[in-house]
Amino acid sequence: MIYYRIALQESQSATWRWKSSPLTSLHGVLGMLKLYHCVPNEHIRVFLSSSIEQMDKMLSRANQALPSTAVSVDQLWDKHVVSWFEVRRLEIELGAGGDHDCPYTWSLPSSGPHMLAWTKLRARRVSGGIEP
């Protein structure tokens, strides 16, 4: 599920401020955007997130001029920008999510067929049948 939240940038400030609570439908976002039809589009951002907890982090990043999941009103209509997978991928890349920075420890499988397959693969590698 994608959560949406609208933020506005005041004309005298570069700071983004929340103007909506978290929304769960694009229909709700469009309804809220109607309230701000007099505000120039460049002063409106819609933040997208896969969790409500990530919203404040993304607002903080946007206020520091760092990449975030905020999109302009025009980008909101682009189906490629609003993909749940892209939002989640960006959150993981920008945050501490995922395990990409944890060391990986490999061990042989405990089942017989898997062990046999790895042993044969290792033997082929040692004999030169497989290039590294």
Buried (B, 14 or more C-beta within 10 A) or exposed (E): EBBBBBBBBEEEEEEBEBBBEBBEEBEBBBEBBEEBEEBEBEBBBBBBBBBEEBBEBBBEBBBEEEEBBBBBBEBBEEEEBBEEEEBBBBBBEBEEBEEEEEEEEEEEEEEEEEEEEEEEEEEEEEEEEEEE
